[in-house]
Amino acid sequence: MIDRRRTHEDVMQIAARQHGLITRTQLLAAGLSAGMVARQLETKRLRVVHRGVYLIGPLFPPDARLLGAVLACGPGAVVSHRSGGELWEVMRPSRGPVEVTIAGADHRRPGIRIHRVVAIASDEITQLRAIPVTTVARTLVDLAGGVPARELERAAEEAFAKRLTTTDEVLTLLKRHARRAGAARLRALLEGMEPAFTRSEGERQFLALVRKVRLPKPETNVAVSGHEVDFFWRRERFVAEFDGFAFHSGRKKFERDRQRDAELAAAGVRVVRVTWQQLQQEPEAVAVRLALALSR
């Protein structure tokens, strides 16, 4: 009885540190036999998350999805790419597979997208909420090779505005990974970049203003004529866009934004741009501009 009690305590302590998760290896090391594990599964006291990874308890904590993928891939695996951006809260949660980077042999697991590398430097990985994850700088480098420019820009905005990393840290990694896909694109994005606000906070304040003055609620972050826009009033064919930085990150970004506006206008969509400073210092004027535009 004493051994069983100690075993139970050990198991619960491990699960508590791992967002309710425990691996088969950890269960056996804690003193459970293979038969006992099988009975726990039969009685639903353990629920399978991945092969060899189980959940204890009826609830599925939000971070268990990410950590479960790491545990399923074994030692050295880290959350990365879009899933890394989700964990750092610089990207919105995705319904797709969890993305994990691992050095060495390829591991195939349902619901997990594996990025295999020869090696990953120790200064490019860390832990957040007990989950191994690539650093924010490495996450941005990974994202640069696989997400649309708009999403990369937003992730960078959030990362710099929240002071999760610096341009120097990202540029250092870009020198290390100069031949990686997307490296040139990310380097160009960083030129002259000066964050003015976190996009998530800006969106919250913008929508609060819309509710306050009783304007129709817009759709957020939707695709319109091939471009993802911040706020879209579909019936009125009207878009509101945030200028995400106090100073545009170079001539290229300025020209790209204007090209987007021109293409939307050609598709019959009107565009108005709102800055953080306007939202903070003259919200009434912003509200009037929106109301007039929507009434036309």
Number of C-alpha atoms within 10 A of each C-alpha: 6 7 9 12 10 13 18 15 13 17 23 16 13 17 19 13 13 21 23 23 27 26 24 15 11 16 22 15 13 17 16 18 12 12 9 13 15 13 13 14 14 11 9 14 14 20 17 15 18 19 15 16 23 23 24 20 13 11 10 14 12 9 15 18 17 25 26 26 27 25 23 20 24 12 10 15 25 30 30 30 28 27 26 29 28 18 22 20 15 27 20 15 12 11 6 11 17 24 20 26 24 23 15 12 9 13 14 11 14 10 13 20 19 22 18 16 12 8 11 17 7 9 10 14 21 15 12 13 12 12 21 21 29 31 24 28 25 24 25 29 26 24 26 24 18 14 14 11 16 12 18 22 18 16 27 30 23 25 24 21 18 14 10 14 18 14 18 11 12 21 18 12 18 21 12 10 15 15 10 14 15 21 22 14 14 23 17 15 19 17 15 14 20 17 21 19 20 21 22 16 11 19 16 11 16 22 15 12 17 18 12 10 12 11 14 11 12 17 13 16 13 13 11 15 15 10 14 16 21 17 21 24 16 12 8 13 16 20 26 19 17 18 17 24 19 14 13 19 18 14 10 12 15 13 12 11 13 11 12 17 20 15 14 21 16 11 12 12 19 18 20 14 13 18 17 23 12 13 18 13 10 11 16 14 12 20 19 12 13 18 16 9 15 17 7 6
